[in-house]
Amino acid sequence: MSPRAIVEIGLERGMDLIAVCDHNSAENSGAVIRAGKRKGLAVLAGMEISSREEVHSLALFDTEDQAVRMQDLVYRYLRGSNRPELFGDQVVANELDEVEGFNDRLLIGAVQLSFHEIVRAVHRLGGLSIASHVDRPSFSLVSQLGFIPEDIDVDAMEISRHTTREKARMEIRGIERFPIVSFSDAHFPGDIGNPCTCFLMEALNVAEILQALKEEGGRKVIQ
């Protein structure tokens, strides 16, 4: 999953826009953004953040600077050090796929911020907050809390490739209040873009995605 490989596979699969969401870190976002600019693929900077309740959510931003500011907050509340012999090396690369260093934080761990606090922080920085793989039996809003709280202010709910929007609406109470998207959650190059969500919008940025999720101004999610 090197920066150039991610971009090349995204282009091969006809994608216009991807997002890089490492666990609790944005240190590789800039490299993929720059690799994308070289090849003509738009890239959003992002993170998949694990809350105190071990609920995963996506934070998507237009710029590396926004993502790094969110990362600063996450790092402040992240405890522990990585054990490479158990979890592998956490590589920090550049846009040429050259290794520039290693992240020694325990990125697999939970951040000592609540899910609500994370969502509010993402919005303050101008990002999108999306509850991750809500149909999964672990590390999801439903699995960890048991339900979708009434006061959740996420911009969308993500479902995994293992279910459909119709099935999610039947089985997950409260999901009907939110737009539903599906992303690849790729951990291997072959998974990139499978599945993906198509948006009808005028530009490749967070504001346009938000309008599409809200079905404003002619923008929409194409099911």
N, C-alpha and C positions, 0 to 999 in steps of 0.2 A: 504493500500500500504506500508506495513512494509518491511524492507530489506529481511528477511527470506521468507516472503510470495511471494515476487517478484521472488526470486531465485527458490523457489519450483514450482511455476506455470510455469516459463520458462522451467524448466527441464521436467515437466509433458507434455509440448507441444512440446518436442523434439528439443528445441532450443540449439544451441552451443554457441551463443554469443548474449548478450543484451547490451543495453546502458541505463544509468540512466540520464535523462535530466529534472531536475526540472527547474522551471521558474527562470531565473536570479540567480541561486545559484547552487553550487556543494557540499554543506555541507553534503549531504547524500550519495554522490558517494562512498566514502571510505568504508562506512558501507556495502553497497551492494557488492562492490568488495570483501571484506573480507568474507561476507556470501557466495558469489559465490565460493570462493576458498575452503571453507569448504565442499561444495557439488559437486564441479566439473563443475561449469558453469562460462565461461569467461564473464567478465563485463568491458565495457568501461566506463570511467568517462566522463560525459558530462553536457551540459546545454542547455536549450532552451532560447535564449536571445531575448528580445524585444528591437528593435532599437528605435532611436529618432522618426523615421517615423511610429513606431508601426508595423514594419515588424518582424516576428518571424523567427529565424534561429537556426539550431542545430550546436553545437560545440562538436565534439567528440575527445577524447584524449585517449592515451594508459594508462596514469598514473593519479593518484589522484593529484600528485604535479602539473602537467600541468594544470589540471582543476582548481585547487585552484589559480594558478597564473592568469588564465583568470577571475576567480571570483573576485580576488583583483581589477582588472581593472573595472569590471562591478560594483562592490560596490562603487568604487570611483565616478561613474557617475550615481548612482541610488539615487533618492530623495524620501523622505517620509517614514512614519512609518506604519506598518501593523495595521489594526483595526480588531482584532479577532472576534468582534461581527458581522462584515460584511463579512469578508473573511475567517474566521476560524483560528485556531492555525496553525502555520508553524513549525512543529515538526522537531527536529534534533535527530536522533536515532543512536544506534550502531548496530553492526552485530547480536546482540542477541535480537533485537527489544526493547531494553530498551531506554526510553526517556532520552536524556542527556541535552536537553534544547529546547529553542524556538528561531526562527529567527524573530526579530522584524522589519526587513526592509520591505518596500512595494514591495514585489517580483512580485506582479501582475502589477506593473507599467512599464513604458518605461525607458530604459537607455539613458542618454544624450550623446549617440554616434551614428553616422550614420551607416546605414547598411554596407556601404563600409568599414568604420573604424573597425567594428566588424569582418568582413571577414578577413581583413588584420591582425588583432591581433590574430585571431585563427590560421592562417597560420604561423605567426611568432613563435608561441608556438608549432608548429609541429602537429596541429590538422586538422581535416576535417571540412569544413564548408558546410552545406547543407541548402538551402532555404526550410522552413517548409511549408507543406500543401498549395502549391501554387494555388490550385484550389479553396480554400475556399473563401467565400465572405468577410472575415474579417481577419485582422492580417497576411495577406500573402503579398508576394512581389507584386503580380499582383493587389490585392485589394487596397493596400496602395499607390503604385506608378502608377498603371494603365497600366504597361507594364514591360517587362524584359529588363533592360538597356543593351546596347551592352558591357559595360565595367565591368559587374558583373563577379567576379572571383570565384564563388562557385564551389564546387566539384561535386555537384549533385542537382537535384530538387526533392523534396518529394511531392508526391500526397497523398491525403487522401483515405480512404476506399470507398468514395462516387463516385469515378471516376475510369477510367481505363487509362492505358498508351496510348492506341489508341485514346480515346476521348480527353485526355489532349493534345496530339500532334495536333489534329484537332482544338481545341478551344483556346489554349494558344500560341500565336505567340512568337517564339523565344525559346520555351522549347526544340525544336528539337536539339539545340546546346549542350544540357547537358544530362548526364545519368539521368534516372528517377528511383527513388526508392519509396517504400511505407512501412511505419512503423505504428505501432499500435497507437502511441500517447496516450498510455493508462493512464487514470485517475482513473480507477478501476481495481481490480485484474482480473476480467473476460475478460477484453479487451487485456490483454498482449498477444502479438504474433498474433493479428488479426487486420490488416494483417501483414505480414513480407516480407522481401526480402531475397532471397537465393543467396549466393555468392559461386563461385567455387574458392578456394584459398588454399594455403599451410599452413597458420597459421592464428591465430585469433588476428589480430592487425590492426592498422590504415593504415600502409604501404601496407598491402595486400589488404585491402578494396579499397584503392586508385588505386592500380594496376588493381583490378577487374573492377572498374568504368571506367578505361581507356582501358580495355581489353588488358592488357600487360602481356607477359610471360605466356600465357595460362590461366590466371585468367579472370573471367567474371561474370557478373550478369546473373543469370538464370531466365529468364522471366517466 
